[in-house]
Amino acid sequence: MTESLATYLHDHLAGATFAIDLVESLRKKHAGKALGPAELLVEIETDRDTLLKLAERIGIGSSPIKDLSGWLGEKVSRLKLGGQDADNFKTFEVLEFLQLGIHGKWALWHALNAVALIDVRLKGTDFAHLAARAEDQEAQVNQSRLEAARVAFLPSA
């Protein structure tokens, strides 16, 4: 079980690295515009720190390979999702991708909560609180995503 749990945590750590880079990129490209909550980046970084602590607690630490793959994935996505010249549709796609990632994090917290019943290394973490926070993050990003959709899919006149 430890190997499977390690893989699962590493996958989500890579996803968190990817999400942090996406949010930073969005904030730079859309400075001064509201795209999700201002504290979203801090919350995602906090969630990543929680994952790192859990990984250390079960004895696996971080995975440089998966961290690198998350970082590379974000750089490749910039090419597809807009590079330096993101238009409205690309912003919509980034927000949708971010929302899907946050939903995955919500599922992670629920899965770890279930495993904590049988794995003492996971006890003491408030997974219900983390899942609720992910749910709030997803709702807030979804609001920005829907606003971006209204602009991106405006019919041509």
C-alpha positions in Angstrom: 0.0 0.0 0.0 2.8 2.4 0.8 4.1 2.3 -2.8 0.6 3.0 -4.2 0.0 5.8 -1.7 3.5 7.2 -2.5 2.6 7.3 -6.2 -0.8 8.9 -5.5 0.8 11.6 -3.4 3.6 12.3 -5.9 1.0 12.6 -8.7 -0.9 15.2 -6.7 2.3 17.0 -5.7 3.1 17.3 -9.4 -0.4 18.6 -10.1 0.0 21.1 -7.3 3.2 22.4 -8.8 1.5 22.6 -12.2 -1.5 24.5 -10.6 0.8 27.0 -8.8 2.5 27.8 -12.1 -0.8 28.2 -13.9 -2.2 30.5 -11.3 1.0 32.6 -11.3 0.8 32.8 -15.1 -2.8 33.8 -15.0 -2.1 36.5 -12.4 0.7 38.0 -14.5 -1.3 37.9 -17.8 -4.4 39.4 -16.2 -3.0 41.8 -13.7 -5.7 44.0 -12.2 -8.5 41.7 -13.3 -10.4 39.4 -10.9 -9.8 35.8 -12.0 -10.7 33.7 -9.0 -10.0 34.6 -5.4 -6.9 36.6 -4.6 -5.9 34.0 -2.0 -6.2 31.1 -4.4 -2.4 30.9 -4.9 -1.7 31.0 -1.2 -4.3 28.2 -0.6 -2.8 26.0 -3.3 0.7 26.5 -2.0 -0.6 25.6 1.5 -2.3 22.5 0.2 1.0 21.5 -1.6 2.8 22.0 1.7 0.3 19.7 3.4 0.9 17.1 0.8 4.6 17.4 1.2 4.2 16.9 5.0 2.0 13.9 4.4 4.6 12.4 2.0 7.3 12.9 4.6 5.2 11.4 7.3 4.7 8.2 5.3 8.4 8.2 4.5 8.5 9.0 0.8 9.4 12.7 0.6 9.2 14.6 -2.6 9.8 13.2 -6.1 12.2 15.3 -8.2 11.1 13.5 -11.3 7.4 14.1 -10.8 8.1 17.7 -9.7 10.0 18.2 -12.9 7.2 16.5 -15.0 4.7 18.9 -13.4 6.9 21.9 -14.1 7.5 20.7 -17.7 3.8 20.0 -18.2 3.0 23.6 -17.2 5.6 25.0 -19.7 4.2 22.8 -22.5 0.6 23.9 -21.6 1.6 27.5 -22.0 2.3 26.8 -25.7 -1.2 25.3 -26.1 -3.0 27.5 -23.7 -1.6 30.8 -24.8 2.1 31.5 -24.3 2.5 35.2 -24.0 -0.6 36.1 -26.1 -3.5 34.5 -24.3 -6.8 35.4 -25.7 -10.2 35.0 -24.1 -10.6 31.3 -25.2 -7.2 30.3 -23.9 -8.0 32.0 -20.6 -11.2 30.0 -20.4 -9.3 26.8 -21.1 -6.7 27.5 -18.4 -9.5 28.2 -15.9 -11.3 25.0 -16.9 -8.1 23.0 -16.5 -7.5 24.6 -13.1 -11.0 23.8 -12.0 -10.6 20.2 -13.0 -7.4 20.0 -11.1 -9.0 21.4 -8.0 -11.8 18.8 -8.3 -9.0 16.2 -8.4 -7.6 17.7 -5.2 -11.1 17.5 -3.6 -11.2 13.8 -4.5 -7.7 13.3 -3.1 -8.7 14.7 0.3 -11.8 12.4 0.4 -9.7 9.4 -0.5 -7.0 10.2 2.1 -9.8 10.7 4.7 -11.0 7.1 4.0 -7.5 5.7 4.2 -6.8 7.6 7.4 -9.2 5.2 9.1 -6.7 2.3 8.5 -3.4 4.1 8.2 -2.2 5.9 11.4 0.4 7.9 9.4 -2.5 9.9 8.0 -4.3 10.5 11.2 -4.4 14.0 12.7 -5.0 15.8 9.4 -8.4 17.5 9.0 -9.2 16.1 5.5 -12.8 17.2 5.8 -11.6 20.8 6.2 -9.2 20.4 3.2 -12.0 18.9 1.1 -14.3 21.8 2.0 -11.6 24.3 1.1 -11.1 22.6 -2.3 -14.8 22.7 -2.9 -14.8 26.5 -2.2 -11.8 26.9 -4.5 -13.5 25.0 -7.3 -16.7 27.0 -7.0 -14.8 30.3 -7.1 -12.6 29.2 -10.1 -15.8 28.0 -11.8 -17.4 31.4 -11.4 -14.3 33.0 -13.2 -14.4 30.2 -15.8 -18.1 30.9 -16.6 -17.4 34.6 -16.9 -14.5 33.8 -19.3 -16.8 31.5 -21.2 -19.3 34.3 -21.7 -16.5 36.4 -23.3 -14.8 33.6 -25.2 -17.9 32.2 -26.8 -19.6 35.5 -27.6 -21.3 35.2 -31.0 -19.6 37.2 -33.8 -21.6 40.2 -34.9 
